[in-house]
Amino acid sequence: MNELIVIGAGGHGKVVADIAYNNGYTNISFLDDYKKEINGYKVIGKIKDIENFDSKGYDFIIAIGNNAVREKIQNQLKDKGCNLVTLIHESAFVSKYTEVGKGTVIMPNSVINAGSKIGEGCIINTGCTIDHDCTIQNYVHISPGAHVAGTVEIGKRTWVGIGSSIINNIKICEDCIFGAGSVVIKDIFNSGTYVGMPVRKI
Ligand SMILES: CC(C)(COP(=O)(O)OP(=O)(O)OC[C@H]1O[C@@H](n2cnc3c(N)ncnc32)[C@H](O)[C@@H]1OP(=O)(O)O)[C@@H](O)C(=O)NCCC(=O)NCCS
C-alpha cells in the first residue's frame, strides 16, 4: 500500500488518520503549516510542499474542514495527477447502490442509503445519515449527527451544521452554511448562513 499523505493536522486530521489506519494504511504522514507531529505521525512538510510530490508512490486525502480551501487543494492535486483516495470507516453503512467521489471521507457510524450520490472531497461526519436518492455535491460537509432525508440535493461547498435535519425532497443551493441544530423544511435558493427551526437567513 502507498504511503498516505494527510493534508491538515488539526483535530479533523486526527480523525481522518484513524479512519485511514482502519482502511489498512500503516504508513501515514501529514503536511501542515503549523504542526510538527500529530498523535505520533510525522508532519513532513508544509501544505505548499504538495508541489514537490509527483503522482507516484503516494496517496492523498485532505483533512481541512473549510470547504473552499479543501476544494482548492484537491484541484491542485488533481492537476498534478495525484492519487486522491476515498476513506470509509468500517462502521459506516454505505449501500452498494451509491456512488462516493474521490477525496471524500465517510466517518464512523454514518449511513448512506441506496441511490445516493456523494461528490468529491466531501466530509460525511460521525454518525450522520443520508437517506435514499440524495445528491450531495462536491466539497459538502455534513457535520456529526446531522440527518438528511430522502431525495435531497445539496449544492457545492455547503456546510450542514452539527445535529441539523433536512426533510425529504428539498433542494439546497451551493455555498450555504446551516448552523448547529438547523431544521430545513423548504428549498433554499440563495447562498448564505441559515439557523433555527425552521431555518432563517442571518
Ligand atoms: C451558524 C454559525 C456558523 C454562525 O456563526 P457566526 O457567524 O459566528 O454567528 P454568531 O455567533 O455571531 O450568531 C449570529 C446570530 O445567530 C444566532 N445563531 C448562531 N448560530 C445559531 C444556531 N446554530 N441556531 C440558532 N441561532 C444561532 C446567534 O444567537 C446570533 O443571534 P443574535 O444576532 O440574535 O444574537 C454557528 O453559530 C454555528 O452554528 N456553527 C455550526 C458549528 C458546527 O456545526 N460544528 C460542527 C463541526 S464538525
The ligand as an SDF file (V2000), in Angstrom:
LIG
                    3D

 48 50  0  0  0  0  0  0  0  0999 V2000
  -24.2700   29.3850   12.2470 C   0  0  0  0  0  0  0  0  0  0  0  0
  -22.8940   29.7370   12.7640 C   0  0  0  0  0  0  0  0  0  0  0  0
  -21.8310   29.3420   11.7340 C   0  0  0  0  0  0  0  0  0  0  0  0
  -22.9200   31.2530   12.9420 C   0  0  0  0  0  0  0  0  0  0  0  0
  -21.7260   31.6980   13.4470 O   0  0  0  0  0  0  0  0  0  0  0  0
  -21.4510   33.2840   13.4450 P   0  0  0  0  0  0  0  0  0  0  0  0
  -21.4570   33.7820   12.0360 O   0  0  0  0  0  0  0  0  0  0  0  0
  -20.2170   33.4800   14.2590 O   0  0  0  0  0  0  0  0  0  0  0  0
  -22.7380   33.9000   14.1030 O   0  0  0  0  0  0  0  0  0  0  0  0
  -22.9730   34.4850   15.5760 P   0  0  0  0  0  0  0  0  0  0  0  0
  -22.4680   33.5280   16.6350 O   0  0  0  0  0  0  0  0  0  0  0  0
  -22.4840   35.8910   15.5860 O   0  0  0  0  0  0  0  0  0  0  0  0
  -24.5610   34.4610   15.6680 O   0  0  0  0  0  0  0  0  0  0  0  0
  -25.3860   35.3360   14.8920 C   0  0  0  0  0  0  0  0  0  0  0  0
  -26.8040   35.1850   15.3810 C   0  0  0  0  0  0  0  0  0  0  0  0
  -27.2880   33.8720   15.0080 O   0  0  0  0  0  0  0  0  0  0  0  0
  -27.6560   33.1340   16.1790 C   0  0  0  0  0  0  0  0  0  0  0  0
  -27.1810   31.7680   15.9760 N   0  0  0  0  0  0  0  0  0  0  0  0
  -25.9220   31.3790   15.6520 C   0  0  0  0  0  0  0  0  0  0  0  0
  -25.8810   30.0420   15.4950 N   0  0  0  0  0  0  0  0  0  0  0  0
  -27.1150   29.5920   15.7420 C   0  0  0  0  0  0  0  0  0  0  0  0
  -27.6750   28.2990   15.7280 C   0  0  0  0  0  0  0  0  0  0  0  0
  -26.9400   27.2280   15.4300 N   0  0  0  0  0  0  0  0  0  0  0  0
  -29.0030   28.1720   15.9920 N   0  0  0  0  0  0  0  0  0  0  0  0
  -29.7570   29.2670   16.2760 C   0  0  0  0  0  0  0  0  0  0  0  0
  -29.2670   30.5270   16.3000 N   0  0  0  0  0  0  0  0  0  0  0  0
  -27.9550   30.6770   16.0370 C   0  0  0  0  0  0  0  0  0  0  0  0
  -26.9260   33.8070   17.3350 C   0  0  0  0  0  0  0  0  0  0  0  0
  -27.6030   33.5850   18.5670 O   0  0  0  0  0  0  0  0  0  0  0  0
  -26.9650   35.2390   16.9040 C   0  0  0  0  0  0  0  0  0  0  0  0
  -28.2620   35.7580   17.1310 O   0  0  0  0  0  0  0  0  0  0  0  0
  -28.4870   37.3010   17.6300 P   0  0  0  0  0  0  0  0  0  0  0  0
  -27.9470   38.1360   16.4850 O   0  0  0  0  0  0  0  0  0  0  0  0
  -29.9620   37.3730   17.8100 O   0  0  0  0  0  0  0  0  0  0  0  0
  -27.6740   37.4400   18.8720 O   0  0  0  0  0  0  0  0  0  0  0  0
  -22.5280   28.9970   14.0920 C   0  0  0  0  0  0  0  0  0  0  0  0
  -23.2430   29.5670   15.2010 O   0  0  0  0  0  0  0  0  0  0  0  0
  -22.8740   27.5120   14.0550 C   0  0  0  0  0  0  0  0  0  0  0  0
  -23.9770   27.0540   14.4190 O   0  0  0  0  0  0  0  0  0  0  0  0
  -21.9040   26.7290   13.5780 N   0  0  0  0  0  0  0  0  0  0  0  0
  -22.0530   25.3000   13.3800 C   0  0  0  0  0  0  0  0  0  0  0  0
  -20.9360   24.5640   14.1150 C   0  0  0  0  0  0  0  0  0  0  0  0
  -20.9110   23.1050   13.7960 C   0  0  0  0  0  0  0  0  0  0  0  0
  -21.8720   22.5030   13.3540 O   0  0  0  0  0  0  0  0  0  0  0  0
  -19.7660   22.4920   14.0180 N   0  0  0  0  0  0  0  0  0  0  0  0
  -19.5530   21.1060   13.6550 C   0  0  0  0  0  0  0  0  0  0  0  0
  -18.1110   20.9280   13.2820 C   0  0  0  0  0  0  0  0  0  0  0  0
  -17.7790   19.3100   12.7400 S   0  0  0  0  0  0  0  0  0  0  0  0
  1  2  1  0
  2  3  1  0
  2  4  1  0
  2 36  1  0
  4  5  1  0
  5  6  1  0
  6  7  2  0
  6  8  1  0
  6  9  1  0
  9 10  1  0
 10 11  2  0
 10 12  1  0
 10 13  1  0
 13 14  1  0
 14 15  1  0
 15 16  1  0
 15 30  1  0
 16 17  1  0
 17 18  1  0
 17 28  1  0
 18 19  1  0
 18 27  1  0
 19 20  2  0
 20 21  1  0
 21 22  1  0
 21 27  2  0
 22 23  1  0
 22 24  2  0
 24 25  1  0
 25 26  2  0
 26 27  1  0
 28 29  1  0
 28 30  1  0
 30 31  1  0
 31 32  1  0
 32 33  2  0
 32 34  1  0
 32 35  1  0
 36 37  1  0
 36 38  1  0
 38 39  2  0
 38 40  1  0
 40 41  1  0
 41 42  1  0
 42 43  1  0
 43 44  2  0
 43 45  1  0
 45 46  1  0
 46 47  1  0
 47 48  1  0
M  END
$$$$
